[in-house]
């Protein structure tokens, strides 16, 4: 079972590609969802985050507010690195465990590691291939704004903290260009899936 990284900047369409790969028969390990679960469930992670970022990240019930945490953690590269240093080891452990489990089950041809920071975190060194979803900044901002969860300023700030598209594309094994229709996107996904699976 091949280990394939799937990455792309905010609003690139990575989640859409992930959904297409699921329908084709790949197993998706969604690092963002796993990180949220860890944040909600791990007392160790919660304690470390409060210790690092202070009580400003807590809501009125005394629980970590993801929105408040994001506002502080994504203000600059230093804060983002601190957040990642706390959460990434737990995500990495969950990935190792789930890959071993799926390998035994032998049900899927591809194990997709879906994460925004594959190159930034060095995870690419442990994968067989990496697929980058690339898109123009205009398209990415439009898509991210449609979600309605972040302001334009927040989107641009997060974009600035990620590697530039051209840097990721230069390292990628496969590149999906998402600037046209969903049908064109699906065609590209189908080709890559057939080649890998």
Secondary structure, DSSP 8 states (H G I E B T S, - for coil): -EEEEEEE-TTSSHHHHHHHHHHHT-EEEEHHHHHHHHHHH-HHHHHHHHHHH-GGGB-TTSSB-HHHHHHHHTSSHHHHHHHHHHHHHHHHHHHHHHHHHHHHHT--SEEEEE-TTHHHHTGGGG-SEEEEEE--HHHHHHHHHHH-SS-HHHHHHHHHHS--HHHHHHH-SEEEE-SS-HHHHHHHHHHHHHHH-
